[in-house]
């Protein structure tokens, strides 16, 4: 049968056994339910896409800024002893008016460095452009967009430094597809989380191979 092999960030093929996700509401999975599609987090959909059995935990919690994700979820993630970790953070730092470039970079680097030392592979994603949908003034949208871009520069830099699995939400077409987003204009809906999971899953894929 055909299956998708995955590449770890050390350059070799790998099938992960223990997956943990940390972050905010985007990873927790809140949003509207689209008829015919149950509301689940992208984490749940991601695990269903994997052909091998994976033990997983989703510690993400709505409303948290990056500093709080570090203080409340990092130790839990380490205790789970994962070989694959997802870290998506920063949206609340911007949307709650608590953006601090230096603090964000320090918190993200600390978490990634700590997780990397365990040998786990790490998925990191940049932040989508929420401003395309939010009913704010052009001036406020510009401020938010600049802060999101600053966060994404940090994410890309750390991804390159630590050779992480990098997911590019900013440039993906799902950001502009309004059928994938909840009425709050910030969170994906149940259909959107399916697409998010598919994008993250595909970011780990390297090739199809024939397996007996």
N, C-alpha and C positions, 0 to 999 in steps of 0.2 A: 504494500500500500504506500501511497505517497504521504509524507508528512513534512512539516517544516522544522528544519534544524534551527537551533538558536546559537548565537555566538555570544560568549561572555566577554566582558571588557578586558580580558587578558589576551583575547585573540583566538581562543579555542572554542570548540563546540561544547555545549553544556545543556543539560536538562535540569532545571532547578527543582528543589524539593520543598523549600520553606520560603514563603514570600510574605513580606510585611509591607504595609503601606502607611505612611504618616503624612499629615497635611491638614488641610482645612475642609470646608464644606464641599469643595470641588471633588475631593477624594472620598469624603463621607458619603456623598451621593444624595443630596437633597435637591428637590425640584419638582416640577409638574409631571404627572403621569399621562402619557399619551395613550389613547384608546388602543387596546390590544398589546401593549408593551408594559409589563410590570416595572415599577420604579426600583431599580437596583443601582448600586454604585458601579462605576466603571471597573472597580477591583473585582467584583463578582463576575461581571461579564468577561473580564480578562482571564480569570482562572478557568472559566468554562471553555475558552478558546484553546487553552493548553491541553495537549493530548495526554500528557502524563499527570498523575495525581499529585497535587500540590497542597500541602498544609499552608493555610494562610490566615493572616490577621490584619484587620483594618482598624488602626488606632486613630484615624483622622477624625477631627471634630470641628464642627462649624464655628465660625467667628474668631478663630485663633490667628494671631499674628505670628510671624516667624519666631520671635523670641519665646512665645508661649509653646509653640510646637517643639522647640528645642527643650524647654524645661519640663514639659508634660509628656512627651511622646518618645523622645530619643532613648531613654533608659528602657522603656517598655519594648521598643524595637530590638534593642540589644539583647534583652532577656529572652526574646523569642528565638534567638540564634538563627537568623535567616541567612540564606545564600543569595537572595534577591530582595532588594529594597526599592520602594518608590518614594521619592520626596518631591512634592509639588507644594511650594509655599511662596507667599509674597503678595497675593491679591489683597488680603485684608490690610496689610501694611499701607497699601496705596489707597484703597477704598475707604478706610477709616481715618484717613488723614494723619497716619502715624509713620509716614515714610521717612526713613533715615538710611541713606545709602551705606554709610560706614557700618552701622549696626547690622543691617541686613547682610552685608557681605561677610561680616565676622560670624554671624549665627549660621549662615549657610555653609561657610567653609568649615566651621567647627563640626557641624553634623556630618558633612560629607567626609571629612578627614577621619572622624571617629568611626564611621561605618566602614570606610575603606580599609581601615586597619584590621577589621574582622575577616577580610577576604571576600565579603559579599559583593556581588554586582549591584550597581545602583542605576536606577532609572531616574532621570531628572527631566523636567519639561519647562519650557519658557511659558510666560503668561499670555493668554489671548488678549486681543484688544477689545476690552469691554466697552470702550467709548463709542464704538460704532452704533451701539443700540441705546445707550443711556440718554435720557432726556435732559442733559445738562447744557449749560451755555457753552459756546465755542471756546471761551477762555478757560473754563473749568475742564473741559474735555482735553484741551491742549496740555494743561498741567498734569492731568492724570496720565495722558499718553506718554509724556516725557518721563514720568516716574516709572511707568511700566517698562519703557525702553531701557531705563537705567537698571531695573531689576533683571531684565533679560540679558543685558550685557554681563552682569555678574554670573548669571546662570550659564551662559555660553562659555565664559572664561573658566569657570570651575569645571564644566564638562570637559573642556579640552585639557585642563591641568590634570584631572584625575581619570581621564579616559572613560567617561560615563556614557551610558545609553541616553542619547539626547533626543527629545521629542519636540518638534517645532509646531506649537499650536499657533503662534503668531501669523505664520504664513500659510496656514492650512485653510482650505475652502470652507470647512465646517464652521469657522468663526462667522462667516457672512451668511450662513444658511439659517434664517430665522425659524424654520420648522424644527430646528434641533435645540432651541433654547426655551427656557421657562418664561412665564409672564413677568418675572422679576428682572428679566433681561441680563442676568448675571450668571445664573446656573443653567447647565444643560437640562433638558427634560429627559424622560425615560428613553426616548429614541436617541437623544444626543449622547447619553452615557454609553449606549451600544457603539456609537461611532467613535467616541473617545477611546474605548477599550480596543477597538479594531486598529486605530491609529497607533496606540502604544504597543500593541502586540506586533504590528508590522514593523515597528522600529527595531525590534529585536531579531527579525527574520533575516537570514542571509541567503538561503537558497532552498529549493525543494530537492529532496534526495529520495532515492528509492530504498525502501527498507523492506526486507522479507518478513 
